[in-house]
């Protein structure tokens, strides 16, 4: 099996409602990959992932408006079978 992972990272500011959307590159399909998202908000601020869509958008929310949040999204393609491999464990 071939597994390929990619990591994307950056910083984003939430709006007045404490929401923001992370836009990943157009070739990222969050449905066909395993996704791990880590959020690193400032001191005393809580942040969570609200949703992730197949078109590479990850929506987050914080408990305070206008908060700076560091983020890291790691995607891993689901295993693709090589010639002669089966899914039997």
N, C-alpha and C positions, 0 to 999 in steps of 0.2 A: 504494500500500500504506500502511496505517496501522500505525505501531509505537508502542506505549505502554510506557514503562518506569516502574518504581516502585522506590524504594530504602527498605529497612528497616534499622535499625541499633539497637545496644544493647550491653549488657555482660552476661556470664553467668559464673557460677562453676562449675567442674567439681566432681564428687563425689570421694569417696575413691579411686575407680578412675580418675580423670582423664577422666571422660565427662560430657557434658551434651547436652541437646536444646534447640535453639532452636525456639520455637513462633511461626510467622508467622500473620498474620490468616487467618481461615477462608476468605476469598475467594481466597487464593493457591493456585493449582494449579501445582505445580512440574513437572508432566508437559507441560502445554501452553505452557510458557514456556521461554525461554533463561534460565539462571540463572548468576550470577557471585557467588561468596561469598568475602569477604575476612576473614581472621581476624587479629587483632592481640593476641597474648598478651603477657604481661609479659616483662621482660628475661630472656634465657636460657632461656625456655620455648618449646618447639615445639608447634604445634597443627596439626591437619588435619581436614578434613571426612571423616567416615566414610560418611555416606549422606544422601540427600535423598529424602523420600517425597512422593507426590502430594498428601497432605493438609497440606502446608506445614510439615513438621517437618524440621529439619536437625540431624543428629547429628554432634557433634564429639568429638575426643579430644585430650588433651595428654599430654606425657611426664612430667608431675608432677601429683599430686592437689591438689585445692582451689586451682586456678589461676584467676585472673581473666582473661577473654578478651573483648576488644572484637570486635564482629562487624558486618559490613555485607553485606547480601544485596540484589543488584540483579536484578530480574526484567524481562524484556522479552518481551511477547507475540509469538508467532510472527506474521509478517506475514499480514494478512487482505487478500485480494484485493478491490479495488474493482471496480465494474461496468466491464466492458470490459477488465480486466487479465487477463493469463495468466501462468502460471508459466514460460513459455518465456524463456530468457535470450538 
